């Protein structure tokens, strides 16, 4: 995948591979991705994905596209989801006080 996508209804992979390019920033918009006996790759351990990739999944909560899996997202069936991004030095922080619902 080496282009930003328009809003797609579905990406269905049957015994295939989808590899996201890491030479530029991209956006990916779809209602869902189904990986059936396939391999979705975003970076590798040896070469982590370092550019920005924004994946947005669209759809309605009541939709019934894939009743067993849900209505939007990445669904894997006998496949592999391989995501390796840039290593972050600090991925969390310690709060001084407990946060309450609605706090920012």
N, C-alpha and C positions, 0 to 999 in steps of 0.2 A: 504494500500500500504506500504509494508515494505521492498522493494528492489528498487534499481535504475533500470530504465527500459532501454532496448535498444531503438532505434528509432522506435516508433510505428506509424502506419498510422493514426489510429483513436481509441479513447476510447469513446464508446457510452453507456450511462447509461439510462436504461429505467426503471423508478420506482424502483430505487435502490440507495444504498449509497456507496460512495467511501471515505474512511477515511485514511488520510496520517499519518503514524506512526511517533512518535516523540522520538524515542530512538537512532537515529543516523542521519547522514547527508545523503541526497539522491539527485539524479538527476532524472528528469522526462522529456523525450523527445517524442514528438508526433506532428503530423500535426494539429490535433484538438481534443478537448474533447467536446462532446455533452451531456448535462444533460437534459433529458426529463422527467419531473415529478420526479426527483431524488434529491439527496443531496450530494454535494461535500464538504467535511469537512477537513480543515487544522487548527487544534487547536480549542479550545473553549474559551469562556470568562473566565471560571473557571480554565482552563489549557491551556494557550497559547502555540503555537508551538514555541519551542526555538532552535531547531537544524536547520541547513542550508538545505533548499529545493530550488534547482535551477530547474525551469521549462522553457524549451526551446521549442518553437513552430516553426516547419519547414514548408516550403511550398513556392510555387511560387505565386506572385501577380496575375497572370493570371488564376490560378487554379479555377475550378468551383465546388469543392466538395459540398459546401453548399451555393448556390447562394444568399439566403436571408441573411445569417449571415456573410459570409466572407470566407477567405481562410486559416486562422490559428488563433488559440486562444481557449478560453473557451466560449462555447455558452450555454446559459441557456434558456430552454423553460418550463415554469410552474414548475420550480425547485428552488433550494436554493444553493447559493454559500456562504459558511461560512468560512471566513479566520480570524484567530486571532493569531497574532505573539507577540513576546516579546515587551514590552513597551520601547520606546526609550526616553531618556531624552531630546534630542535636535534633532528635525526633519527638521529644516530649519536654514537658516542664513541670515543676513542682508548684502547686497552688499554695498560697499562704492561708487561704480559708476555703471552706467548702462552697462550691458554686451552687446557686439556686436556679431553678427552672427559669429560663428567660434571660439569665445573665449573659453578658458578652465579654 
